[in-house]
Amino acid sequence: MIGPTTFLYDTMKLGWAMARLGAEAQVVLALRLSGMAGLWSLPRGETERMVTEKTSAFTDAWMRGATALAHGASSPGAIDASLRPLQRKASANRKRLSRRVRKG
């Protein structure tokens, strides 16, 4: 059984993870839109990539969450497992696009 302290900690941890994912996604969106507006060059195929990568990222997130539940994880544990691949992808995109900004 999950105690109140564990539940509170898990809920706060998930809240911060979701906030971080939201912030990373907004930065990636701003970098891509600024690049499309001509402020710097985008990698070839970036506009297609931003659409096609969603399918694999969300499929992976769904599978990881479902697998966590199937192995007996709690709801917060399954949500955390689902968020990890999305966070990795958003963080990698932010880092990759930020390097392009500095290059011009």
N, C-alpha and C positions, 0 to 999 in steps of 0.2 A: 504494500500500500504506500502511496506517495503522501508524505507529510506536507503540512502547509508551507514549511520553509523550502522544501525541495520544489514544490509547485511554483512558489513565488520566484525562486531563483531561475527555474527553467523558463518561466514566462518572461521574465526580464531578459534573459539571455536571447530568447527568440525575438523579442521586440527589438533589441539592439542589432541582431543579425539581419532582420528585415529592413531596419532603417539604413544599415550599411549597404545592403543590396540596392535599396532604392536610390541612395546617393550615388553609388557607382554607376547605376543605370542612367541616371540623369547626366552625369559627367560624360559618359560614352555618347549619349544622344547629342549633347551640346557639341562635343568634338566632331562628331560625324556631320551634323548640320552646318557647323562652321566651315568644315572642309568642303561640303557641297556648295556652300555660298562663295567659295573661292579664297578663303583666308589662308589656306595652305593646301598642299596636295594630299589627296587621299590615295591609299594603295589601290592598284587596279582591281576592280571587282568589289570594292567595299560596299557599294549600294546593294549588290546582290547578296553579299555575305550577311549584311545586317538582317535580311529577311530569312535566308535559308538556315542560318545558325540557330534560330529560335526553335525549329522543329526538333532538332537533335538535343538541344539543351533541355527543353521541357520534357521530352520523352525520357531522357536520362534522369531528370529530377523525379518524375512520376515513378519510374522503376525503382529508384533507390528508396523512396518513401514507402512504396508498396512492399518491397523486400524487408525493410525495417519492421513494418507492421506484421508481416508474415513470420518474422523471427521473434515476435513478442515485444517489440519496442513500444514505449508509451507514445501517446499522441505528440507530445513535444519532441520526443526522440525521432519520430518519423518525419515531422516537419523540418527538424534540423538536418536530417539526412537528405531531404528534398532540396533544401536551400543550398547545400554545399556545392553541387555542380553549377548552379546558377551564379553563386558568388565567385567561383573560380573563373567562369567564363567572363563575367562582367569585369573582374579585376584584370584579367589578361587583356581584354579589349582596351581598358583604360590605359594600361601601361604601354601597349603597342601603339595606340593612337597618340598618346602624350609624347612619345619619342619622335613621332612625325612632326608634331607641332614645333618642337625645339629645332628640328632640322630646317623647317620652313617649307 
